[in-house]
């Protein structure tokens, strides 16, 4: 695997956050008029319960650093290798960009819709994601790498998604975020000597925010069941595969991060996939067969191709350009083969909120 450029300045951190690649988190915009037409009245009781929970804001004092935070960073993080330090910084920047992406999207929807239900939800979710992004950014500032979020909002490219794509992708992102955070928290709770940075102590209640955000989109989809039928099932299948494949490839480019926590990247990823499958089967009519050997081989093939693409990009020149084109064509073909693999059909019987999978 090719070494990535060192992140040693705030400008380098900001440039990393602004990246627009297949693996980097994106910023989104959507059709606000279509979002305004969303109706959740068929789930009114469940919706009002959730809004009351948001209003109660049981995490309002969670994202505040303790006096010991900086001391623990100095004592524990100073012991990791330079290469491991870079992987962790990339993890923080990627996580911050992802959280801030949600903050921007939800805030823009809040400002541009009149639908009181959607407006209320987006205000709460933007509040939560803003806290998450700011908390991560504070950890980057410990290393002199704080990112100017206002500048990032103005300069990073935006991708347009229809509302239903927002529902599928964000529901999955929030749920897989929950599964990632709770898996890491459990591991480090059992092995505190592996906790090389104090931010991981915040993951337990943090992941509950992620879970609740996902449940909000679950209610929207249950209230509009056409989003879960017919041709839309093909889109659900696409986003399931895209989210899982992106996570697998991205995580395998940061193997030292997991190793430092006493985890192995492939085992960790499939643990997260399994938790996410168990959650999303409550809403989606299908789930990916993650135990199919062809599925596992396909994800590994995508990682190998991404490694070659990165090497070709670094090589540059005409030869590097041709290599990238060949590898990207192979990657698209591999993704298509994964997309056509048999899926598991879910029998959806639950129409109430699911509890977190602990």
Secondary structure, 3 states (H helix, E strand, C coil): CCCCCCCCCHHHHHHHHHCCCCCCCCEEECCHHHHHCCCCHHHHHHHHHHHHHHHHCCCCCCCCCCCCHHHHHHHHHHHCCHHHHHHHHHHHHHHHHHHHHHHHHHHHHHHHCCCHHHHHHHHHHHHHHHHHHHHHHHHHHCCCCCCCHHHHHHHCCEEECCHHHHHHHHHHHHHHHHHHHHHHHHHHHHCHHHCCCHHHHHHHHHHHHHHHHHHHHHHHHHHCHHHHCCCHHHHHHHHHHHHHHHHHHHHHCCHHHHHHCCCCHHHHHHHHHHHHHHHHCCCCCEEECCCCHHHHHHHHHHHHHHHHHHHHHHHCHHHHHHHHHHHHHHHHHHHHHHHCCCEEECCCCCCCCCCCCC
